Amino acid sequence: MPITAKSAKAKGSKLEKKIVDDLKKDCKWEARKQPGSGIFRDFPHDCSATSPTGRKYIFEAKKHKNGYRTGDRQKGQADFLVIQADRSTSKVYMEWSMFKELCLEIYELKNEVDNLKEQLNDKETDTKR
């Protein structure tokens, strides 16, 4: 049975929700679906997220029956596939689970830095007394 516009839209919306939910729950990032799924100039693409460092990212979500078979084949067992077209910038293809691990690592490193800063401030306060 061919994919209808309604079911394709529903599949895409479900993927967008998963991206947002995973970023919030598993990675501890702020995330949301964009209003209108990218049809408004001020809200490009499908989802937006803010890392613990305050950096903002936007995501485009595409769901296909067979995924990106060429990328899967080329990536093989590697963690990342880097693709570059002539006269273009490099792009990275990876498993969603690997991306979430990297995002969570950023969150944890940010917390470690914040804790170390707090400890340093406490020591400075103690030495001034």
C-alpha positions, 0 to 999 in steps of 0.5 A: 500500500503506498504511503499517503500524505496523511500517513507520511505526515503522521510518521514524520510527526512521530519522529519529531516527537521522538527526537524532542523526547529523547533530547529532553529525557536521555540527553537533558537538553531543552528541545521542542518541535518547531511551530508549523514543522518548518513552514515559518521563516522564524522557525526553520526545520522540524525541531530545535534544541538548546545544549547545556552550554546554551548553544542552539541547534535545529533538526530536520527529521525524515522518516523513510520506509528503508532509511538511508541504505547507501549510508548504512552500507557505507558506514558499516560497523563504524561509529560515524560516516563522514561524507563530503561532496566536491566543493562542499562541507563535510557531513556526519552520518551516525546512529541516533543512539551514538548522537544521544551518547554525545549529547549526554556527555556534553551535559555531564561535562557541563555539570562537571565544569559547573561543579569545579567552578563552584568548588573553586569559588568556595575555596576562594571565599574560604581563603578570603575569610 
